[in-house]
């Protein structure tokens, strides 16, 4: 895990795995409630419980941006 990767926690209510960035994790750790990348307030399930399905919005927000060369290559493929 790199510093840019979120910590993933499964929420009690929706049972989805949500991404928590480092700054929000530090604040939430003191309270026991976390704000996910998607904006949802996450009350974590037991850490021994199986992981839930990953929140699509958190997964999208946590994905690294495409490199400019990759974007240019994709655009060329779309135009051809």
C-alpha positions in Angstrom: 0.0 0.0 0.0 1.3 3.4 -0.9 0.6 6.7 0.9 -1.9 7.6 -1.8 -4.0 4.4 -1.4 -7.0 4.6 0.8 -7.7 2.2 3.7 -10.8 0.1 2.9 -13.4 -0.5 5.5 -16.8 -2.3 5.3 -19.7 -0.3 6.6 -22.2 -1.9 9.0 -25.3 -0.4 7.3 -24.7 -1.0 3.6 -22.0 -3.7 3.9 -20.0 -2.1 1.2 -16.2 -1.6 1.4 -15.5 2.1 1.4 -12.2 3.9 0.9 -10.9 6.2 3.6 -8.0 8.5 2.9 -5.1 9.0 5.4 -6.2 12.4 6.6 -9.9 11.3 7.2 -8.7 8.1 8.7 -6.7 10.0 11.4 -9.8 12.1 12.3 -12.2 9.2 12.2 -10.0 6.9 14.3 -10.5 9.1 17.3 -14.3 9.1 16.8 -14.8 5.5 15.5 -16.7 6.8 12.5 -15.1 7.6 9.2 -16.0 9.8 6.1 -15.4 7.7 3.0 -14.1 9.1 -0.3 -17.7 9.0 -1.6 -18.8 11.1 1.3 -20.7 8.4 3.2 -20.3 8.2 7.0 -18.9 4.8 7.7 -19.3 2.8 10.9 -16.9 -0.1 10.4 -18.0 -3.7 10.7 -15.9 -6.0 12.8 -12.4 -6.3 11.3 -12.8 -10.1 11.5 -16.0 -10.0 9.3 -15.5 -10.7 5.6 -15.0 -7.7 3.3 -18.1 -6.4 1.5 -18.4 -5.4 -2.2 -16.4 -2.4 -3.0 -18.3 0.9 -3.2 -18.2 1.8 -7.0 -17.9 5.6 -6.2 -15.0 5.1 -3.8 -13.3 2.7 -6.2 -13.6 5.4 -9.0 -12.3 8.1 -6.8 -9.4 6.0 -5.5 -8.2 4.9 -9.0 -5.0 6.6 -10.1 -5.4 9.0 -13.0 -4.4 7.8 -16.4 -1.0 8.8 -17.6 -1.1 11.4 -20.4 0.5 9.0 -22.9 -2.2 6.4 -22.1 -5.0 9.0 -22.6 -3.5 10.1 -26.0 -3.3 6.4 -27.0 -6.9 5.8 -26.1 -8.1 8.9 -27.9 -6.2 7.8 -31.1 -7.9 4.4 -30.9 -11.3 6.0 -30.5 -10.8 8.3 -33.5 -9.4 5.6 -35.8 
